[in-house]
Each structure stands twice: as structure tokens, then as C-alpha cells.
Amino acid sequence: EVDDVLEFEKTVYAMQVIGFTPDDIQATVKVMGGILQLGNVQFQGGDQSKVDGSTDTALSEACRLFGIDKDQLADALTHRTVATRSEKYKTPITARAAQDARDALARTAYGITFLHLVDFTNVSIGYDPKLKLFCGVLDIFGFECFKHNSFEQLCINFTNERLQQFFNTFVFKQEEALYKKEGIPWDPLDFPDNQDSVDLIQEKPKGIFAMLDEECVVPNGSDKGFCSKLWKEHTGHRRFDIIKTKPEWFVINHFAGPVAYSSEGFLDKNKDTLGPDVVACMKASTNTFVRQRFEWWDTKFGDGSVKDVSGKKKSRLTVSSEFKDQLNVLMQTVDKTDPHFVRCLKPNPYNQPDIFERSSVTEQLRYGGVLQAVQVSRAGYPVRCNHKDCWLDYKSLLPTEVERQIAKKPEKDRAQAMLDHLTKQYDLPVSNGLSTAVGTTLVFFKQAAYEVLQAARLTFRSRRATKVQAKWKAVLERREFLFKLQCVRKINCLLRGKLGRVQARGARELRASLRLQSFARRNACRLSFIRMKRKLVLVQSRWRGKQGRRRATEFRRFRAAQKLQAVWRRRLQTRFWGGLRHAVTVVQERIRLRMAVSQMRRLREEQKEVGAIVSKLQHAQERNHELSEKVTKLEAENWHLKSEVAKIKKDKDSAEQTEDQLAKVKAEHASEMKKLKEKLAEVEAAAAASPPQR
């Protein structure tokens, strides 16, 4: 179970640790709450959408958290501004378009808040982007293939294609360096390459992403039209297939296998644009945090009609182009590193021990690119060992005479001669002219040749093992025969011993019977003596009991007389003690009465003095309370004055920035007017210099 309160406290504590002020934390929480409330807003109507009345409360709460006007946001979400050369006018949009605008606003607000948190965290931990030495972890789930695959799966699988291409290149370079070091021939075509799959997705101008961006700017572009263009352009490509029964689907043969994509929603997901009306509404927020974030977003990703410093129009980024640019930056960073690859496999989705699900592991192997990694590793010369191990493993396959001749050569020459003879002897399969290669320190095997040699080695060992087993079984059988012979001799000895023990037992039983008879006679005499003794003891005990009871009766009478005497003496002493105690009590009461009277008089005098002191203390406390209230009022006025001063400073800074921007615009306008005047003067001069035509 998740404790939301505890998790929220941990989040706030983490933000405080990295340096967030309470105001920043409050602003971030408000943005997150506004996004959640914005997701509850629904729209109704056909071509002219409007906010559903049942969700009006959610819209009001979202606007309060964002610090914007409710009517302005509702108008920006349900209308679109169309600009012409002479004027601008607003047109209503459909409920589906309004929902897309709402979702785009929520995604943008969340995205810019997330980027702000990342930038602030990097600053707080002292991250230096110019630092060349660093250790990074790139975590990715792997290839995705579901029943319904859309634009998100295409982006994820394209990332896996690029990472797999990097892995192939990395392994290729390692193998190339090893082969050059060992001085052996090799063919680069042995290694698999998925460059054609990467080009199919990202190449311009006929790649899938490029054609998707083009379809987004075409008037009346549609998902079905985009899919039709893909069919027309890429039919026949070995990485592209079609599904004739589904005109809005296409198939890409990735490195891990074919994936069918549905083009439905591709254009909307790729655009994911935020309307200028919504941006202007968010920039007018009274929440400083929200206003600054959307001003930054508008500066970087704003409408294409806004000009940058060079005077050129900004091009609106689509999701695919932005994703492709970010992936290129990532791959450039990865290319500069020294990579290490870790493949993680979960034996079961339940996180339980001793449970292995074959289907889940197979799916991870396929979608995580592990099988492709094995294919890359098996390309070229996948099996290698040093010269000595190669000689020890395969010398048994050579004839005895050949082995004796080769054994005296150096290790490298010996391995080369052995492999040459084995190639002819077993007719090893040759790939690109070679089946094995002997390097400076290692011996390399093609997979097919290695399997043939291993099979021959296992066959040879099996025959030799059969002979060894025959010898060993003979030894075991002889041992078993000798053991049985020894057992028979032992049994004979045991039988003779048993007969001797039976005879000895008969002699012992005879002696035992004689001893039992003597014991029986002795017990009979002993029982007769015990009976006589018991009778005598009984007579003596009865006589002694009679004498004891008589003495006990006399002793009880003596003790009773002593008790009566003691009770009478105690009664006399109690009467005397009672009278004496009453007299002493009367004397004590009179003495204590006199002492209490004198103490009461003294306490009354002290009470009068304490009353005067208490009244003075109450007057001092009232005076202190009045002074503390005055101090509190003065502090509140001081804090209000400080906030007014800070607000005036912010307004002054924004005014200075506006003046700087106006000055830049005026300078640009003046330079353009100057250029126009110069061109006009040149035209007039050229017209004056040319002779008039008849």
C-alpha cells in the first residue's frame, strides 16, 4: 500500500534538499494540481464546442491554480485565431479539437515544469556541461510490439534500431582491431547491418518521419493519405511490408522482427501543437512561475510567425523531428564514450524466486535485441583459443605419424600445420575462402568449421571412452568375484561359530537352573522369617500408641490452663493502658490548639502582603501585552512595505526589458528603411541615365 502523505513529504523534502524555496515548491505543486484539474475538463457540441457544464468546477479550479482568467482559457480552448494579411478573426473548433488543445496544454505545462526541475537539479549538484570525463547510464526497455502499435511504438523501436546499429558498429570495431592485431584475413560483409531500416525511418525526403512531417503541413492531410503515400513509396523495400486487408496499417521489419503499425492518430500525435491563443492566455498568468515558463517555451518553440534575431521565421518543430534531433544528440554523446553493455532478463513478471516463464524470457530475448547480439557475435570468427589449447584439444584427431612430425614445431606453426591437415581430412566447410585462421597469439574458427571439428572430437572421445569403459568393467567384475569368494569364506566361519555358541548355551542353561533352585529355597525361608517379624512389630506398636495417647491428653490440659492465665493478665493490662492513653490525648489536643491559633494569625498577615504583590504583577502583564501588539503591527507594516518595494523593482525590470526590445525593433526598422531608400535612389538614377524609348 502507498501512503500518499508520506510520499508527498518525501518529495517536498527532496526539493528542499536541492535548494527549492517554499515559493518555488508551492508554485510547482500548483502547476501539477492545475494539470490534474485540467484533465477533468470535458467539451460538448458538434462543430462549435463549449465547456461541459458538469466540469465547470474543474475548469475554475485549474484556472485558479494557473493564475489565469477562466473565460479567457475557455475561449482559447474552444476557438482558433485565423490570421489574414489584413485582419484576424476567431473561428470555433470541434469538441475533438478542443480536447486535443486541452491535452496539448497539459503535456506542455508538465514538460516545461519537468525541464525546469532538471535544470535546477543540475545547477544544485554542480553539473558542468563542459566536463569531458563522466559516467552515464542509458536505460531502455527494448523493442515493443503490441496488438495495436502506434506512433509511440515507432519512436521507441526507432531508438532501439539506432542503439542496435551502435552495438553492431562497436562489436565490428572490436573485431576489426583484434583481427588486425592478430594479422588474419576477414570479410566485413560477415557482420549484419540494419542501416537500411534506420534509413527507412529517418532518411530525407522519403523516410517515414520526413513524409509524416510533410503530410502534417499539407492542407487536408490525413492519416489514411499518409499511409497510402508510404505504400506507394516503399512497396518493394525489404524492410517494409503492407497489409492488404488493412489500408491504414503498414509493417516495418525491424532487427528484432516485423511490427505492424496503425497510422490512425499519427498526424495529431506528431503535431501536438499548442495554439497561440492558449500560449497568450498562459503568458498572461498572475503566477510568476507559470508566466516565466511559458514565455521561455514561446521563445524556443513558439509560433512560426515570430522572427528570431536574424530576421528569419522560426520553423515549428514536430514531435518526430524533435525526437529525432534529441536522439541524434544522444547518439553523438554515446559515440564519444567507452560503452559497456548489460542485458537484464526477468525470469518472471511476479518478482518471485524459483519461477521461470519460458515465454516471458523468450520475448525479452527477442525484443531486447539479445538474439541479434548473438548473431553479431557469431559473425566472423566467433570461436577462438590460444595455440597451446588448440593443439591439446584437436591433436587426438591426427594420425599418430602426423602428430609426431608436427609436435616438434613451434606453437604457431604446429597449430597451422594441424589445422591444414584437419581441413583436408574432414573437408571443413569454407566461408569466403577460409574455415580457420591462425593469428599471432590466437587461433580463430568459423562456426561451421568449429562444429565439424567438435563433432569429430566428440566421436573420437566416444570411441576411446568405450575402450576405457571395457577395461574398467573387467576390473570391476574381477573385484566383484574376489569379493564374493571372500564372502563365502566368511559365511563358513560364521556358521561354525554359531554351532559352537549353541553348545555353550546349553551348558550355561544347566548351571543357571541349579542356581535358580537354590534361590527358590532361600526365598521360602526368608518369607517365613518376615511374617513372624511383622506380627511382633504390630503388637509393640499398639502398646506404644496407648502410652502416647495418655501423655498427649495430660499435655493438652496443661496448655489450656496456661492460655486462661494469659488472657486474664492481658485484660488487666489493657484497662490500665486505655486510661493512660486517653489522658495523654487530651493534653496533646490542647497544646496543638494553641499552636494552630498562633499560626493562623501569622498566615493572615502574609496573605495581605501577597495580595498587593499580585495586583502589581497583573498591571505589568497588561502593559506588556499592549507593547507586544504594537510591535506586531509595526512588523506587519514593515513586511508590506518590503513586498511593495520588490514588486516595484520587478515592474521596473520588465519595463526596461520592454524598452530594450522596442529599441531593437526601431533599429531594425530604421535599417530596413535605409536599405529601401538606397534601392529607390539606385532605381531613380538608373531611370534617369537610360535614354527614353520611342
C-alpha positions in Angstrom: 0.0 0.0 0.0 1.2 3.5 -0.9 1.0 6.2 1.7 0.3 9.4 -0.3 1.1 11.7 2.6 4.4 10.1 3.3 5.3 10.1 -0.4 4.4 13.8 -0.7 6.5 14.6 2.4 9.5 12.8 0.8 9.0 14.7 -2.4 8.9 18.1 -0.7 12.0 17.1 1.4 13.9 16.2 -1.7 13.0 19.5 -3.4 14.2 21.3 -0.3 17.5 19.4 -0.3 18.3 20.5 -3.8 17.6 24.2 -3.0 14.0 24.9 -3.8 12.5 27.7 -1.9 9.0 27.4 -0.3 7.6 29.7 -3.0 9.1 27.5 -5.8 7.7 24.3 -4.2 4.2 25.9 -3.9 4.3 27.1 -7.5 5.3 23.6 -8.7 2.6 21.9 -6.7 0.0 24.4 -8.1 1.0 23.6 -11.7 0.7 19.9 -11.0 -2.7 20.4 -9.4 -3.8 22.6 -12.4 -2.8 19.8 -14.8 -4.8 17.3 -12.9 -7.9 19.5 -12.8 -7.5 20.3 -16.5 -7.7 16.6 -17.3 -11.2 16.6 -15.8 -12.5 19.3 -18.2 -14.8 17.9 -20.9 -16.3 19.5 -24.0 -19.7 19.2 -25.8 -21.2 20.3 -29.0 -20.5 19.5 -32.6 -18.6 21.9 -34.8 -19.0 24.6 -32.2 -17.6 23.2 -29.0 -18.0 24.6 -25.5 -17.1 23.5 -22.0 -19.4 20.9 -20.5 -21.3 22.5 -17.6 -20.7 19.4 -15.3 -16.9 20.1 -15.5 -17.1 23.9 -15.0 -15.9 23.5 -11.4 -12.8 21.7 -12.6 -12.1 24.4 -15.1 -12.4 27.1 -12.4 -10.1 25.3 -10.1 -7.5 24.8 -12.9 -7.6 28.5 -13.8 -7.2 29.4 -10.1 -4.1 27.3 -9.8 -2.6 28.5 -13.0 -3.5 32.1 -12.2 -5.4 32.9 -15.4 -8.9 34.0 -16.3 -11.5 31.3 -16.7 -13.4 32.8 -19.6 -10.1 33.5 -21.5 -8.9 29.9 -21.2 -12.3 28.5 -22.2 -12.3 30.8 -25.3 -8.7 29.8 -26.2 -9.5 26.1 -25.9 -12.8 26.2 -28.0 -11.8 28.8 -30.6 -8.9 29.3 -33.1 -7.5 32.5 -34.3 -7.1 32.8 -38.1 -4.8 35.5 -39.4 -5.0 37.0 -42.8 -3.0 39.8 -44.4 -5.4 42.5 -43.2 -7.2 41.1 -40.1 -7.5 38.4 -37.6 -10.7 36.6 -36.7 -11.7 33.7 -34.4 -13.5 30.5 -35.5 -15.0 27.8 -33.3 -13.5 24.3 -33.4 -14.9 20.9 -32.8 -15.1 19.2 -29.4 -12.4 16.7 -30.5 -10.1 19.6 -31.5 -10.8 21.2 -28.1 -9.9 18.0 -26.3 -6.6 17.9 -28.3 -5.9 21.5 -27.3 -6.6 20.7 -23.7 -4.3 17.6 -23.8 -1.5 19.7 -25.6 -1.7 22.3 -22.8 -1.4 19.7 -20.1 1.5 18.0 -21.8 3.3 21.3 -22.4 2.8 22.5 -18.8 4.1 19.2 -17.5 7.0 19.1 -19.9 8.3 22.6 -19.2 7.9 22.1 -15.4 9.9 18.9 -15.7 12.7 20.6 -17.7 12.8 23.4 -15.1 13.2 20.8 -12.4 16.0 19.0 -14.3 17.9 22.3 -15.0 17.6 23.4 -11.3 18.8 20.0 -10.1 21.8 20.1 -12.4 22.7 23.5 -11.1 22.3 22.4 -7.5 24.5 19.4 -7.9 27.2 21.4 -9.7 26.8 19.8 -13.1 29.3 21.2 -15.6 28.2 20.6 -19.3 31.8 21.3 -20.4 33.2 18.4 -18.4 34.5 15.7 -20.7 35.0 12.9 -18.2 31.7 11.5 -16.9 30.0 8.1 -16.3 26.4 7.8 -17.6 23.7 5.1 -17.6 21.4 4.6 -20.6 18.4 2.5 -19.5 15.9 1.4 -22.2 13.3 -1.4 -22.0 13.8 -2.6 -25.5 11.8 -3.4 -28.6 8.0 -3.0 -28.3 5.4 -5.0 -30.3 1.7 -5.0 -29.2 -1.6 -5.9 -30.8 -2.1 -2.2 -31.6 1.1 -0.3 -32.3 1.0 3.5 -32.9 3.3 6.5 -33.2 4.8 6.0 -29.7 6.0 2.4 -30.5 7.5 3.7 -33.8 9.6 6.2 -31.9 10.7 3.6 -29.3 11.6 1.0 -31.9 13.5 3.6 -33.9 15.6 4.3 -30.8 16.2 0.6 -30.5 17.3 0.5 -34.1 19.8 3.2 -33.6 21.2 1.6 -30.4 21.4 -1.8 -32.2 23.3 -0.1 -35.0 25.7 1.4 -32.5 26.1 -2.0 -30.9 26.8 -3.6 -34.3 29.4 -0.9 -35.0 31.0 -1.3 -31.6 31.4 -5.0 -32.0 32.5 -4.6 -35.6 35.3 -2.2 -34.5 36.4 -4.5 -31.7 36.6 -7.5 -34.1 38.4 -5.4 -36.7 41.0 -4.3 -34.1 41.5 -7.9 -32.9 41.8 -9.3 -36.5 44.3 -6.6 -37.4 46.3 -7.3 -34.3 46.4 -11.0 -35.0 47.1 -10.4 -38.7 44.4 -12.6 -40.1 42.2 -12.0 -43.2 38.5 -11.2 -42.7 35.4 -10.0 -44.6 33.4 -7.0 -43.2 30.3 -8.3 -45.0 30.0 -11.1 -42.5 28.6 -8.7 -39.9 24.9 -7.8 -40.0 23.8 -4.2 -40.7 20.5 -2.5 -40.1 21.3 0.8 -41.8 18.5 0.2 -44.4 16.0 0.0 -41.5 17.3 3.3 -40.0 17.2 5.0 -43.4 13.7 3.8 -44.0 12.5 5.7 -40.9 14.8 8.9 -40.8 16.1 9.4 -44.3 15.1 12.6 -46.1 13.0 13.3 -48.1 11.4 9.8 -48.4 11.8 8.5 -44.9 8.7 7.8 -42.7 9.4 10.7 -40.4 10.0 13.1 -43.3 6.8 12.0 -45.1 4.9 12.3 -41.8 6.1 15.9 -41.3 5.2 16.7 -44.9 1.7 15.3 -44.5 1.3 17.5 -41.4 1.7 20.7 -43.4 -0.3 19.5 -46.4 -3.8 21.0 -46.4 -6.5 18.4 -45.5 -3.7 15.9 -44.7 -5.0 12.7 -43.2 -3.6 9.5 -41.6 -5.0 7.4 -44.4 -3.4 9.6 -47.0 -0.1 9.3 -45.2 -0.3 5.5 -45.1 -1.2 5.5 -48.8 1.9 7.5 -49.6 4.0 5.1 -47.6 2.6 2.2 -49.6 3.3 3.9 -52.9 6.8 5.0 -52.0 8.3 2.0 -50.1 6.5 -1.1 -51.6 9.2 -3.5 -52.5 11.6 -2.3 -49.8 12.9 -5.4 -47.9 12.2 -3.6 -44.6 8.7 -2.5 -45.5 5.5 -4.6 -45.9 1.8 -3.9 -46.3 -1.4 -5.5 -45.1 -3.8 -5.5 -48.0 -6.9 -6.1 -45.7 -6.0 -3.1 -43.6 -5.4 0.1 -45.7 -4.4 2.2 -42.7 -1.7 -0.2 -41.5 1.9 -0.7 -42.6 4.7 -3.2 -41.4 8.3 -2.4 -40.7 10.8 -5.3 -40.5 12.9 -4.3 -37.5 16.1 -6.0 -36.4 14.0 -8.0 -33.8 11.2 -8.8 -36.1 8.3 -7.3 -38.1 5.9 -4.9 -36.4 2.5 -3.8 -37.8 1.7 -0.1 -37.1 -1.7 1.6 -37.3 -1.4 5.1 -38.8 -4.6 6.3 -37.0 -3.7 9.4 -35.0 -0.2 9.7 -36.4 -0.7 13.3 -37.6 -2.3 14.5 -34.4 0.4 12.9 -32.2 3.1 14.3 -34.5 1.7 17.9 -34.5 0.9 18.1 -30.8 0.9 21.8 -31.3 -0.2 24.4 -28.7 -2.3 27.2 -30.2 -1.1 30.8 -29.9 -4.3 31.8 -28.1 -3.6 29.2 -25.3 0.0 30.4 -25.1 -1.0 34.0 -24.9 -3.5 33.1 -22.1 -0.8 31.3 -20.1 1.7 34.1 -20.6 -0.9 36.5 -19.0 -0.9 34.4 -15.8 -0.6 36.2 -12.5 1.5 33.2 -11.3 5.1 34.3 -11.9 6.3 30.7 -12.3 3.7 29.8 -14.9 4.3 33.1 -16.8 8.1 32.6 -17.0 7.9 29.0 -18.0 5.5 29.7 -20.9 7.5 32.8 -22.0 10.6 30.6 -22.2 8.6 28.0 -24.2 7.2 30.6 -26.6 10.7 31.9 -27.1 12.1 28.4 -28.0 9.1 26.6 -29.6 6.7 29.5 -30.4 4.6 30.2 -33.5 6.4 30.3 -36.8 5.3 33.9 -37.4 7.7 35.0 -34.7 11.0 36.1 -36.0 14.3 35.3 -34.4 17.4 37.6 -34.1 18.5 37.0 -37.8 15.0 38.0 -39.1 14.1 34.6 -40.3 10.9 32.8 -39.3 11.1 30.1 -36.7 10.1 26.7 -38.0 7.6 24.8 -35.8 9.0 21.6 -34.5 7.0 18.4 -34.8 7.3 15.6 -32.3 9.1 13.3 -34.8 11.7 16.0 -35.7 12.3 17.0 -32.1 12.5 13.3 -31.1 15.0 12.6 -34.0 17.1 15.7 -33.0 17.2 14.6 -29.4 18.1 11.0 -30.4 20.9 12.4 -32.7 22.3 14.3 -29.7 22.1 11.2 -27.6 23.9 9.1 -30.1 26.6 11.7 -30.6 27.2 11.6 -26.8 27.2 7.8 -26.8 29.7 7.7 -29.7 32.2 9.7 -27.6 32.0 7.2 -24.7 33.6 3.9 -23.9 30.5 1.7 -23.7 29.8 -1.4 -21.7 26.6 -3.4 -22.4 24.4 -5.1 -19.7 21.5 -7.3 -20.7 18.9 -7.7 -17.9 16.4 -10.5 -18.0 13.5 -11.1 -15.6 12.7 -14.8 -15.1 9.1 -14.0 -14.3 6.9 -10.9 -14.1 5.9 -11.6 -10.4 9.4 -10.9 -8.9 9.2 -14.3 -7.2 12.2 -16.7 -6.8 12.3 -20.2 -8.4 9.8 -19.3 -11.1 10.9 -19.4 -14.7 8.5 -18.5 -17.5 9.9 -19.5 -20.9 7.5 -17.3 -23.0 8.4 -14.2 -21.0 12.2 -14.8 -21.2 11.9 -15.6 -25.0 10.0 -12.4 -25.5 12.7 -10.4 -23.6 15.5 -12.1 -25.6 13.7 -11.1 -28.9 12.6 -7.6 -28.0 15.7 -6.7 -26.1 18.0 -7.4 -29.1 19.8 -10.3 -27.4 19.3 -12.7 -30.3 20.6 -10.0 -32.6 23.6 -9.5 -30.4 24.3 -13.3 -30.5 24.1 -13.1 -34.3 26.6 -10.3 -34.4 28.9 -12.2 -32.1 28.7 -15.4 -34.3 29.6 -13.4 -37.4 33.3 -13.6 -38.5 35.3 -15.9 -36.3 33.1 -16.5 -33.2 35.3 -19.2 -31.6 38.9 -18.5 -30.6 41.6 -20.1 -28.4 45.4 -19.8 -28.0 47.8 -22.1 -29.8 48.5 -24.4 -26.9 44.8 -25.1 -26.1 44.1 -25.6 -29.8 46.9 -28.3 -30.1 45.8 -30.0 -26.9 42.1 -30.1 -28.0 42.5 -31.4 -31.5 45.8 -33.3 -31.7 43.9 -36.5 -30.9 42.2 -36.3 -34.4 45.5 -36.5 -36.2 47.1 -39.8 -37.3 49.9 -40.9 -35.0 52.7 -40.4 -37.5 51.4 -36.9 -38.4 51.1 -36.0 -34.8 54.8 -37.0 -34.1 56.0 -34.9 -37.1 54.1 -31.8 -36.1 54.7 -32.0 -32.3 58.3 -30.7 -32.6 57.4 -27.4 -34.4 56.8 -24.0 -32.7 53.3 -23.5 -31.3 52.0 -21.2 -34.2 53.5 -23.4 -37.0 52.3 -26.5 -35.2 48.7 -25.2 -34.9 48.8 -24.1 -38.6 50.0 -27.5 -39.8 47.4 -29.3 -37.7 44.5 -27.2 -39.0 45.7 -27.6 -42.6 45.7 -31.4 -42.2 42.4 -31.4 -40.4 40.8 -29.2 -43.1 41.8 -31.8 -45.8 41.0 -34.8 -43.6 37.4 -33.7 -42.6 36.7 -31.4 -45.6 35.8 -28.5 -43.4 33.2 -26.0 -44.8 34.9 -22.9 -46.2 33.3 -19.4 -45.9 34.9 -16.7 -48.1 37.9 -18.9 -48.8 38.7 -19.7 -45.1 37.4 -22.0 -42.4 40.1 -21.3 -39.8 42.8 -18.7 -39.3 46.0 -18.7 -37.1 46.9 -15.4 -35.7 49.9 -14.2 -33.7 48.6 -15.5 -30.3 45.2 -17.0 -31.1 43.5 -19.5 -33.4 40.2 -18.4 -35.0 37.4 -20.8 -36.2 34.4 -20.2 -38.3 31.2 -21.5 -36.7 30.6 -24.3 -39.3 34.2 -25.5 -39.1 34.2 -25.4 -35.3 31.1 -27.5 -35.2 32.6 -30.2 -37.6 35.8 -30.4 -35.5 33.8 -30.6 -32.3 31.6 -33.4 -33.7 34.7 -35.3 -34.8 36.4 -34.7 -31.4 33.3 -36.0 -29.6 33.2 -39.1 -31.8 36.8 -39.8 -31.2 36.4 -39.4 -27.5 33.4 -41.6 -27.5 35.3 -44.5 -29.2 38.2 -44.1 -26.8 35.8 -43.9 -23.8 34.2 -47.2 -24.9 37.6 -48.9 -24.7 38.3 -47.4 -21.3 34.9 -48.5 -20.1 35.5 -52.1 -21.3 38.8 -52.3 -19.3 37.3 -50.7 -16.3 34.3 -53.0 -16.4 36.6 -56.0 -16.5 38.4 -54.7 -13.4 35.1 -54.2 -11.7 33.9 -57.7 -12.5 37.1 -59.3 -11.1 36.8 -57.2 -8.0 33.2 -58.4 -7.6 34.3 -62.1 -8.0 37.0 -61.7 -5.4 34.6 -60.0 -3.0 32.0 -62.9 -3.4 34.7 -65.5 -2.7 35.7 -63.7 0.4 32.1 -63.5 1.5 31.6 -67.3 1.1 34.6 -68.0 3.3 33.3 -65.6 5.8 29.9 -67.3 5.9 31.5 -70.7 6.6 33.4 -69.2 9.6 30.2 -67.7 10.9 28.2 -71.0 10.7 30.9 -72.9 12.6 30.9 -70.1 15.2 27.2 -70.3 15.6 27.2 -74.1 16.3 29.8 -73.6 19.0 27.8 -70.9 20.6 24.7 -73.2 20.7 26.6 -75.9 22.6 28.0 -73.3 25.0 24.5 -72.0 25.6 23.2 -75.5 26.7 25.9 -75.7 29.4 25.1 -72.2 30.6 21.4 -73.1 30.9 22.2 -76.2 33.1 24.2 -74.1 35.5 21.5 -71.4 35.6 18.8 -74.0 36.6 20.8 -75.2 39.5 21.3 -71.6 40.7 17.6 -70.9 40.4 16.7 -73.8 42.6 19.0 -72.6 45.4 17.5 -69.1 45.1 13.9 -70.6 45.5 14.7 -72.4 48.7 16.4 -69.4 50.2 13.3 -67.2 49.4 10.9 -69.6 51.1 12.9 -69.5 54.4 13.2 -65.7 54.2 9.4 -65.2 53.7 8.6 -67.3 56.8 11.0 -65.1 58.9 9.5 -61.9 57.6 5.9 -62.9 58.6 7.0 -63.7 62.2 8.8 -60.3 62.4 5.7 -58.3 61.2 3.5 -59.9 63.9 5.9 -58.9 66.7 6.2 -55.3 65.4 2.4 -54.9 65.3 2.0 -55.9 69.0 4.7 -53.4 70.0 3.2 -50.5 68.0 -0.2 -50.9 69.6 1.1 -50.8 73.2 3.3 -47.8 72.4 0.3 -46.0 70.9 -1.8 -46.4 74.0 1.0 -44.9 76.2 1.5 -41.9 73.9 -2.2 -41.0 73.8 -2.3 -40.9 77.6 0.7 -38.5 77.7 -0.8 -36.3 75.0 -4.1 -35.8 77.0 -2.2 -34.6 80.0 -0.2 -32.1 78.0 -3.3 -30.6 76.4 -4.8 -29.9 79.8 -1.6 -28.1 80.9 -1.6 -25.9 77.8 -5.3 -24.9 78.3 -4.6 -23.7 81.8 -1.7 -21.5 80.6 -3.9 -19.8 78.0 -6.6 -18.9 80.5 -4.0 -17.3 82.8 -2.5 -15.3 79.9 -6.0 -13.9 78.8 -6.8 -12.7 82.3 -3.4 -10.9 82.7 -3.8 -9.2 79.2 -7.2 -7.8 80.2 -5.9 -6.1 83.3 -3.0 -4.5 81.4 -5.4 -3.3 78.6 -7.6 -1.4 81.1 -4.6 0.4 82.6 -3.2 1.3 79.2 -6.6 2.7 77.9 -6.8 5.2 80.8 -3.3 6.4 80.4 -3.7 6.9 76.5 -6.9 9.0 77.0 -5.1 11.3 79.4 -2.2 11.9 77.0 -4.5 12.5 74.0 -6.4 15.3 75.9 -3.1 17.0 76.8 -1.9 16.9 73.1 -5.1 18.3 71.7 -4.9 21.4 74.0 -1.2 22.1 73.1 -1.9 21.7 69.3 -4.9 24.1 69.5 -2.8 26.9 71.0 -0.1 26.4 68.2 -2.8 26.4 65.4 -4.3 29.7 66.7 -0.9 31.5 66.6 -0.1 30.1 63.1 -3.5 31.3 61.7 -2.8 34.8 62.9 0.6 34.8 61.1 -0.8 33.4 57.8 -3.5 36.2 57.7 -0.8 38.9 57.8 1.2 37.2 55.0 -2.0 36.9 52.8 -2.4 40.7 52.9 1.2 41.2 51.6 0.8 38.6 48.8 -2.4 40.3 47.5 -0.6 43.6 47.0 2.2 41.9 45.0 -0.3 40.0 42.7 -2.2 43.2 41.8 1.2 44.8 40.8 2.1 41.8 38.6 -1.3 41.8 36.7 -0.8 45.5 35.9 2.7 44.8 34.5 1.3 41.9 32.3 -1.4 44.1 30.8 1.3 46.7 29.9 3.5 44.1 28.3 0.5 42.8 26.2 -0.1 46.3 24.8 3.5 46.7 23.8 3.7 43.3 22.0 0.6 44.2 20.0 2.2 47.4 18.9 5.4 45.5 17.8 3.3 43.0 15.8 1.6 45.8 13.9 4.9 47.5 13.1 6.4 44.3 11.8 3.3 43.7 9.5 3.6 47.2 8.1 7.4 46.7 7.5 6.8 43.4 5.6 4.0 45.0 3.5 6.4 47.8 2.6 9.2 45.4 1.6 6.7 43.4 -0.7 5.7 46.7 -2.4 9.3 47.6 -3.0 10.1 44.2 -4.5 7.0 44.4 -6.8 8.1 47.9 -8.0 11.6 46.6 -8.7 10.1 43.7 -10.8 7.9 46.1 -12.8 10.9 48.4 -13.4 12.9 45.4 -14.8 10.1 44.3 -17.1 9.7 47.9 -18.3 13.4 48.2 -19.0 13.3 44.9 -21.0 10.3 46.2 -23.0 12.2 49.4 -23.8 15.3 47.4 -24.9 13.1 45.3 -27.2 11.4 48.4 -28.7 14.8 49.9 -29.3 15.9 46.8 -31.2 12.7 46.9 -33.3 13.2 50.6 -34.0 16.8 50.0 -35.0 15.8 47.1 -37.3 13.0 49.2 -38.9 15.4 52.1 -39.4 18.0 49.8 -41.1 15.3 48.4 -43.4 14.0 51.9 -44.3 17.6 53.0 -45.1 18.1 50.0 -47.4 14.7 50.7 -49.2 15.7 54.4 -49.7 19.1 53.3 -51.1 17.4 50.9 -53.6 14.9 53.6 -54.6 17.7 56.0 -55.3 19.5 53.4 -57.4 16.3 52.8 -59.4 15.8 56.5 -60.0 19.4 57.0 -61.0 19.2 54.1 -63.4 15.9 55.5 -64.9 17.5 58.9 -65.3 20.6 57.5 -67.0 18.7 55.3 -69.6 17.6 57.1 -72.8 13.9 57.4 -73.4 12.4 54.9 -75.8 10.4 55.9 -78.9 
